[in-house]
């Protein structure tokens, strides 16, 4: 019993860290797109390629596993990375950042729950319902028109993230979270490269632009996904998907603090509901 609780605590801490780091990625990606004049697909591709390169460097010469099972996992994870990023940014282009993020991150826990939970316990239902309610309050914008194209791509992105969560929750021998991040990001970046190149990937060689690219690849990509995959090793996939809601929460708080964007009382209520829903998910009683 003494070994179970520390393992669960470490997994929860890793998932929280991943969600918070992802939240800084939206701000970094927006700055990169604005300063370098890049299309969102190009930003996504730079994120994957630089993130994969950083994760590879952190492997310190260990190399990537070359077993058939590891190669299959790499191709699957890389394809899901590319699908998730491309679909998400297509949703952003057809709707808005807030709507695309809310739909993608809000739908992912529901998809994971439906696919992975055989018996719905009240703690799971309360946590997922609270998460959805908190996201709606956080991103609520009365009178905004619905883009069904954007909604469709956002749901496709949610399905891709849910599939990534379920696939990587099952370990592969010799393929740890960091090597999975490195190989998956590089593979996804290469798969996305033809489309991103068509949109234009010329990068101005300015210090602030290069620093933003390095941060986007290193922190909210390489470190965040490595932490997320490590957390999944000791947590239920539903909890992993729920931790992703810290991304829009962190992004909203950073926008208020750094960019001067004021959050409404409804948005702050949504943030409180999100934190409460995550607390239910993290500290729910274990089934006997």
KEMARDO-968952 format. One record per residue: residue in three letters; x negated, y negated, z of N, C-alpha, C, CB in turn. Coordinates in steps of 0.001 Angstrom, whole numbers, plus 500000, padded with zeros to 6 digits. Glycine has a CB too. Layout:
# KEMARDO-968952
ALAXYZXYZXYZXYZ;...
***
This chain:
# KEMARDO-968952
UNK499179501206500000500000500000500000499141498738500000500931499998501207;UNK498030498782500682497159497612500770496537497279499430496070497840501799;UNK496455498274498519495868498024497214496889497480496228495252499289496672;UNK498179497743496447499205497344495502499443495843495528500492498076495795;UNK499581495268496724499901493859496839498815492950496265500138493517498277;UNK497507493182496584496484492344495969496493492432494445495122492731496492;UNK496724493637493891496760493800492443497904492991491848496901495282492067;UNK499062493071492475500212492312491988499971490818492118501476492708492750;UNK499336490397493216499049488978493410498086488469492347498468488734494807;UNK497056489266492030496099488857490994496782488776489634494911489840490932;UNK497651489732489346498370489708488072499258488477487975499211490979487904;UNK499978488155489055500843486979489062500025485704488882501647486914490367;UNK498870485626489549498023484440489431497516484277488001496838484525490407;UNK497163485390487359496686485337485974497793484867485035496167486715485531;UNK499024485326485264500146484912484419500470483432484616501384485765484723;UNK500419482971485860500652481547486134499579480703485453500665481274487661;UNK498318481118485561497220480390484921497436480307483414495871481065485229;UNK497841481422482802498074481436481360499165480451480969498448482841480895;UNK500286480456481706501383479555481384500991478096481487502544479823482283;UNK500227477747482529499798476357482706498821475940481599499143476170484090;UNK497871476820481275496909476489480218497598476341478868495822477563480132;UNK498578477190478584499344477048477342500012475684477269500399478157477229;UNK500457475185478420501119473887478452500219472753478000501619473605479832;UNK498904472876478198497981471840477726497725471968476226496653471919478492;UNK498064473118475650497816473326474226498702472464473347498017474774473876;UNK499947472227473769500833471398472970500304469988472823502208471367473577;UNK499811469430473937499249468083473901497988468045473040498935467594475323;UNK497109469050473215495874469102472422496178469275470937494973470248472908;UNK497147470135470608497511470339469210498101469088468585498492471480469089;UNK498908468341469345499483467096468841498397466059468576500508466542469834;UNK497430465960469502496321465024469315495492465392468090495432464996470562;UNK495242466697467908494450467139466755495172466838465449494148468640466853;UNK496473467127465395497238466867464173497241465379463838498680467376464323;UNK497363464534464859497432463095464623496069462523464245497971462385465859;UNK495029462927464945493711462338464694493060462875463424492801462594465874;UNK493348464140463075492722464735461895493653464758460691492265466140462208;UNK494927464385460887495869464399459777496153465795459260495351463552458661;UNK496240466786460163496418468177459772497879468595459837495581469081460657;UNK498254469509458945499569470143458989499620471076460205499862470928457660;UNK500787471268460815500873472164461976500328473566461719502299472271462420;UNK500488474094460507499940475423460210498414475423460278500400475893458823;UNK497793474326459820496335474222459905495884474144461358495835472992459128;UNK496644473402462181496332473332463610496420474719464238497288472355464332;UNK497464475467463894497630476821464425496472477726464004498962477419463952;UNK496026477590462756494941478444462274493619478096462935494807478328460765;UNK493344476810463084492134476411463815492189476945465249491978474862463819;UNK493373476905465842493516477402467206493141478878467294494946477192467702;UNK493626479677466362493340481109466390491877481398466063494245481844465411;UNK491352480757465018489977481044464601488963480604465654489675480356463273;UNK489121479382466178488190478897467202488372479690468488488400477387467468;UNK489613479981468847489858480784470043489242482165469939491341480908470294;UNK489376482790468774488750484101468585487238484032468660489161484688467256;UNK486659482959468100485201482800468151484714482595469582484762481619467278;UNK485438481781470350485059481534471753485159482827472558485964480434472386;UNK486249483567472382486405484834473107485323485830472732487776485438472832;UNK484918485836471468483837486728471031482526486364471710483671486670469506;UNK482257485058471846481045484616472536481065485023474004480887483100472416;UNK482247484981474620482361485357476030482154486848476254483714484950476564;UNK482249487634475178481985489077475305480512489370475571482429489806474041;UNK479638488366475325478198488459475621477556489666474951477973488532477130;UNK477819489799473661477149490836472887477696492236473054475741490850473235;UNK478800492403473795479347493749473988479933494309472700480414493735475075;UNK480330493426471787480924493884470550482365494318470743480118495014469976;UNK483021494599469644484420495002469679484530496502469438485242494221468631;UNK485419497201470147485603498644469952486010498960468514486662499185470928;UNK485521500081468009485797500438466616486519501767466493484509500489465829;UNK487123502226467555487887503463467484489148503229466643488255503970468911;UNK489678504274466031490896504097465216492043503453465987491352505437464675;UNK492237503863467237493321503303468034493091501821468310493463504067469350;UNK491827501452468599491513500045468861491695499200467607490079499905469383;UNK491323499751466454491496499016465204492971498820464870490797499744464062;UNK493769499851465121495212499708464892495801498647465808495931501049465110;UNK495394498655467085495892497657468021495462496249467579495382497958469451;UNK494239496108467106493743494814466647494574494281465492492282494923466230;UNK494889495148464526495686494720463381497097494309463813495758495841462335;UNK497680495086464725499037494770465200499044493441465951499575495900466113;UNK498094493273466892498029492035467668497736490837466765496957492146468762;UNK496813491005465819496505489918464887497712489529464047495358490317463979;UNK498452490529463557499653490242462784500703489521463605500229491516462231;UNK500854489920464878501833489264465751501406487839466106502031490082467031;UNK500097487629466300499602486274466523499958485380465336498074486283466752;UNK499670485878464127499955485089462924501450484838462775499416485800461675;UNK502280485870463008503730485719462898504251484705463906504425487067463103;UNK503794484812465141504260483920466197503904482470465890503665484333467541;UNK502640482240465531502197480871465271502892480278464051500686480835465076;UNK502951481039462951503558480528461724505047480248461921503358481523460577;UNK505753481162462572507191480986462786507463479808463714507809482267463365;UNK506660479690464765506860478606465717506685477244465049505892478746466889;UNK505606477093464274505366475800463655506329475521462504503943475725463161;UNK506862476574461874507933476374460901509182475859461607508240477687460141;UNK509461476395462794510605475921463581510414474467463994510805476800464827;UNK509186474107464352508893472718464722509158471786463539507424472578465197;UNK508712472216462346508869471379461161510340471194460782508106471984459993;UNK511163472219461029512573472164460629513481471590461710513050473542460259;UNK512985471528462962513815470986464042513022469934464810514295472118464999;UNK512473470321465944511633469424466740510795470271467680512493468385467536;UNK509781469646468274508913470383469198509704470896470392507757469496469676;UNK510547470034470963511278470424472170512257471555471894512023469228472746;UNK513029471437470809514014472472470496513328473790470136514921472016469343;UNK512261473725469330511549474946468937510938475632470152510454474624467908;UNK510341474836471040509709475411472229510752476011473155508894474350472974;UNK511847475273473387512876475763474284513473477071473774513968474715474455;UNK513772477123472473514384478316471900513429479495471927514837478047470475;UNK512181479262471533511199480353471475510906480911472862509897479867470825;UNK510514480032473776510138480480475105511350480964475897509438479361475854;UNK512512480368475647513709480802476351514229482143475882514776479783476202;UNK514100482424474581514622483681474037513682484861474288514869483534472545;UNK512382484604474397511418485705474544511684486582475769510016485145474628;UNK511910486020476978512197486893478124513455487731477934512336486063479378;UNK514452487175477244515684487923477003515407489119476104516757487016476373;UNK514624488905475041514288490002474122513499491082474855513476489475472911;UNK512501490659475648511698491635476393512567492406477374510549490935477141;UNK513470491702478044514353492365479011515239493405478334515223491331479732;UNK515838493046477220516725493977476513515981495202476002517404493272475349;UNK514707495028475623513951496141475054513236497002476089512951495614474087;UNK512982496450477268512137497176478218512823497597479508510974496346478559;UNK513932496945479853514595497247481123515719498244480889515143495959481784;UNK515652499373481570516694500390481440517839500147482413516109501777481665;UNK517498499702483608518512499415484621518359497972485071518394500388485833;UNK519390497169484850519325495746485180519597495529486666520332494946484329;UNK518547495113487383518698494783488796519054493308488929517403495111489588;UNK519697492974490035520188491603490194519051490587490189520984491477491487;UNK517851490997490656516730490055490679516292489712489255515544490642491480;UNK516313490693488367515948490445486981516967489531486311515831491765486214;UNK518253489808486524519316488998485928519245487558486426520693489601486247;UNK519068487381487730518996486042488308517799485274487757518915486121489835;UNK516646485947487662515433485283487197515551484848485738514234486205487369;UNK516049485739484874516191485412483451517240484325483253516568486667482640;UNK518391484447483942519446483435483813518969482074484311520698483867484588;UNK518261482065485432517730480811485955516716480184485023517104481035487304;UNK515900481022484384514914480522483430515592479831482253514028481666482928;UNK516606480467481685517326479876480552518007478568480958518371480867480004;UNK518647478558482143519308477341482612518306476208482834520074477621483905;UNK517155476539483414516136475524483648515586474943482362515016476099484456;UNK515372475790481342514871475307480054515876474378479379514551476485479133;UNK517156474742479443518185473900478836518211472532479499519565474568478938;UNK518151472504480835518158471229481555516899470416481264518285471471483061;UNK515757471111481158514489470425480924514457469751479557513332471406481045;UNK515043470400478546514954469909477178516275469340476671514497471018476268;UNK517249469132477552518583468734477112518550467392476382519534468658478308;UNK519182467378475212519269466149474417520651466070473794518160466101473315;UNK521616465391474440522989465338473945523081464731472547523851464543474902;UNK523940465308471722524198464754470401523193465139469339524248463298470491;UNK522194465963469669521187466350468687521752467420467746519909466867469394;UNK521584467214466439522099468163465449521294469460465489522056467548464032;UNK521966470551465184521334471867465194520822472211463798522324472945465689;UNK519566472577463690518996473066462441518983474592462489517554472494462210;UNK519824475217461656519907476669461708518641477318461166521117477154460930;UNK517956476630460227516670477142459760515635477126460872516171476326458573;UNK515586475998461612514665475901462735514996476896463817514676474511463303;UNK516302477093464064516727478059465068516306479471464667518248477991465268;UNK516463479805463382516088481143462917514602481409463072516484481321461470;UNK513772480436462688512322480614462826511903480674464291511578479479462119;UNK512588479899465146512272479933466576512592481307467166513051478835467328;UNK513724481883466756514070483226467228513092484268466691515503483586466811;UNK512616484076465457511604484985464911510309484866465706511345484686463414;UNK509941483641466075508753483440466910508933484102468269508461481940467088;UNK510129484007468840510407484642470128510275486155470015511813484265470626;UNK510781486715468916510650488158468704509185488557468577511426488591467452;UNK508385487726467889506959488018467759506239487979469091506314487045466810;UNK506549486970469929505920486883471243506363488036472140506253485542471904;UNK507645488400472053508145489523472848507460490818472434509672489657472697;UNK507303491024471123506620492226470640505164492245471091506697492309469110;UNK504511491073471053503124490980471527503039491363472995502567489557471318;UNK503996490893473794504012491198475221504181492698475467505134490422475916;UNK505107493317474752505381494743474957504237495618474448506683495136474258;UNK503659495247473313502573496043472739501330495995473623502234495546471329;UNK500946494788474052499715494649474828499875495095476272499247493221474796;UNK501110495325476726501310495837478084500822497271478211502784495753478474;UNK500680497963477081500169499340477075498690499313476738500950500233476059;UNK497814499666477692496374499540477455495847500542476429495628499715478755;UNK494775500140475766494054500999474841492653501190475389494026500399473398;UNK492177502414475426490869502711476012489770501937475286490581504226475957;UNK488954501247476065487829500497475518488184499118475006487214501265474425;UNK489461498737475081489893497438474582490460496639475754490951497593473436;UNK489614495795476376490055495020477531490728493721477077488862494713478461;UNK491303492928478005492014491715477596491178490730476784492531491022478803;UNK489885490552477137489066489590476417488778490060474998487766489346477160;UNK488443491331474824488180491837473479489450491879472642487559493225473548;UNK490592492134473284491869492078472561492145490667472079493025492566473451;UNK491875489672472939492057488276472556491137487903471400491799487356473753;UNK489862488300471501488895487958470464489278488554469119487511488431470862;UNK489516489863469089489826490523467821491192490111467285489774492032467992;UNK492175489949468184493511489565467761493562488166467181494459489665468911;UNK492907487206467849492899485826467349492174485714466017492249484897468368;UNK491025486381465892490284486326464634491084486948463497488938487034464777;UNK491707488100463772492511488759462742493711487895462361492984490143463229;UNK494406487357463367495546486490463092495144485237462331496227486105464382;UNK493995484654462694493512483467461995493197483743460540492289482926462681;UNK492607484914460259492296485272458876493564485545458074491382486495458837;UNK494564486158458714495829486410458025496567485108457710496718487323458872;UNK496426484129458597497110482854458416496333481892457520497355482210459757;UNK495065482203457254494183481291456527494690480913455134492828481908456403;UNK495192481853454312495652481446452972496756480393453011496148482657452212;UNK497732480564453907498830479596454001498332478275454573499974480153454871;UNK497485478350455605496963477134456225496074476360455253496179477479457496;UNK495287477068454445494418476405453466495240475659452427493505477428452776;UNK496371476232452062497258475572451093497756474239451636498453476480450747;UNK497942474154452954498424472910453553497306471898453771499108473203454871;UNK496039472344453629494907471448453814494266471597455187495343470021453610;UNK492972471918455218492281472141456492491027471282456640491910473604456626;UNK490911470222455837489749469336455949489726468701457333489775468240454847;UNK488575468810458003488461468337459378487446467202459461488057469490460319;UNK487854466001459845486903464887459985485853465208461047487646463579460350;UNK484613464951460733483527465256461668483324464119462660482223465526460908;UNK484344463885463473484282462885464526484205463586465874485505461936464465;UNK483536462972466819483310463613468118484627463951468817482464462705469015;UNK485598463031468792486851463292469493487643464419468833487695462026469546;UNK487595464485467492488297465559466771487665466907467071488283465297465252;UNK486342466970467015485646468233467271485855468679468717484140468091466969;UNK485855467729469653486087468079471057487494468628471249485868466856471964;UNK488457468052470552489836468526470664489981469923470094490791467573469953;UNK489333470187468958489372471530468360488769472548469311488620471553467012;UNK487620472209469877486952473141470800487818473400472031485575472586471229;UNK488431472350472568489298472541473739490498473408473385489773471184474292;UNK491141473120472253492327473873471841492013475357471672492889473306470536;UNK490838475657471109490471477060470914490000477740472185489400477165469877;UNK489303476989473052488700477607474236489672477776475393487531476789474692;UNK490397476717475734491177476737476981492587477299476806491269475340477544;UNK493479476638476013494839477179475918494966478376474979495773476101475463;UNK493859478819474394493919479987473503493086481128474067493426479621472085;UNK491750481019474010490894482121474454491111482450475933489425481774474209;UNK490972481454476801491121481701478233492566482045478602490659480480479025;UNK493527481327478007494928481547478363495404482943477948495809480479477710;UNK495102483361476730495562484676476287494821485799477006495383484818474777;UNK493533485593477314492802486603478079493420486753479466491303486231478191;UNK493784485621480093494432485675481408495810486333481310494563484258482003;UNK496550486025480252497887486590480076497816488115479902498585485944478858;UNK496911488568479053496787490011478823496277490730480063495855490284477645;UNK495411490066480828494948490671482078496088490751483088493771489870482665;UNK496915489718483144498048489732484060499059490804483698498720488382484077;UNK499248491054482399500199492080481965499783493474482407500347492049480460;UNK498476493665482637497993494997483023498542495420484380496464495020483053;UNK498952494455485221499453494809486544500826494251486836498504494337487583;UNK501547493829485780502874493239485980503841493792484944502814491691485893;UNK505136493679485237506154494119484293506190493156483111507546494207484977;UNK506422493655481884506476492768480715507475491631480840506806493564479502;UNK508606491866481528509587490794481705508973489635482491510847491325482428;UNK508216489947483533507558488910484322506539488162483466506874489523485561;UNK505841488900482589504896488249481693505575487255480772504163489278480876;UNK506709487653480196507434486744479311507978485545480070508574487478478616;UNK508431485767481306508949484664482111507864483634482424509549485197483408;UNK506628484099482600505547483166482941505291482171481825504266483929483251;UNK505688482525480596505463481620479470506269480338479587505801482313478175;UNK507332480332480417508130479107480550507351478008481259509427479396481309;UNK506222478347481866505388477311482455504781476415481377504283477938483302;UNK504760476905480130504207476091479036505007474813478812504169476902477744;UNK506340474886478521507071473628478347507158472798479616508453473912477852;UNK507162473457480785507195472713482040505922471901482210507382473664483228;UNK504769472533481983503488471835482090503391470724481060502324472813481918;UNK503828471022479822503769470019478760504625468802479099504225470625477431;UNK505812469041479680506688467923480041506060467055481121508046468441480513;UNK505464467695482133504833466938483223503621466163482709504412467886484370;UNK502793466791481862501626466104481307502039464917480443500778467078480487;UNK503115465089479662503589463981478829504042462803479699504748464449477920;UNK504669463128480832505114462064481730503927461358482390506048462634482803;UNK502906462131482777501767461559483506500793460851482566501034462655484282;UNK500453461494481441499406460977480564499929460061479465498666462117479943;UNK501133460335478975501654459564477852502740458577478265502195460496476802;UNK503099458578479547504091457633480023505522457959479642503763456303479523;UNK505776459191479161507139459571478822507925459842480111507149460819477892;UNK509046459187480266509831459319481487510762460517481405510633458047481749;UNK510753461333482442511653462483482519512937462056483225510977463680483265;UNK514067462475482680515349462149483278515572462969484538516482462384482280;UNK516591462577485289516942463354486474517345464772486115518065462678487234;UNK518005464931484961518381466273484497517149467115484227519246466187483231;UNK516137466493483613514904467226483304514199467670484585513958466356482455;UNK514150466796485590513516467178486849514295468291487545513396465965487772;UNK515631468261487429516440469369487963516106470668487245517948469062487826;UNK515929470577485914515548471759485149514206472309485581515514471438483679;UNK513249471415485861511934471852486333512052472593487661510989470650486480;UNK512903472065488571513095472721489869513738474097489702513961471844490788;UNK514720474200488801515366475492488556514374476491487957516577475319487617;UNK513507476016487067512489476890486475511554477453487541511678476127485419;UNK511079476587488409510167477043489471510869478061490368509662475840490317;UNK512132477803490712512878478732491562513078480081490859514243478125491947;UNK513388480048489549513586481293488803512297482101488720514104480993487397;UNK511177481416488522509890482117488495509559482704489856508773481171488049;UNK509885481974490919509619482487492269510401483768492513509980481432493336;UNK511643483813492043512445485032492178511786486181491422513884484802491659;UNK511278485874490211510640486923489417509342487422490016510382486426488034;UNK508549486504490564507245486899491107507343487625492447506374485682491265;UNK508264487192493273508318487752494633509579488583494893508241486629495649;UNK510163489114493835511332489993494015510931491253494744511972490350492660;UNK511825491855495523511502493116496218511237494226495218512647493528497168;UNK510267495067495531509973496225494682511053497287494879508564496811495004;UNK511487497969493768512472499048493924511869500207494700512976499534492549;UNK512715500845495514512228501959496303512062503204495443513173502239497460;
***
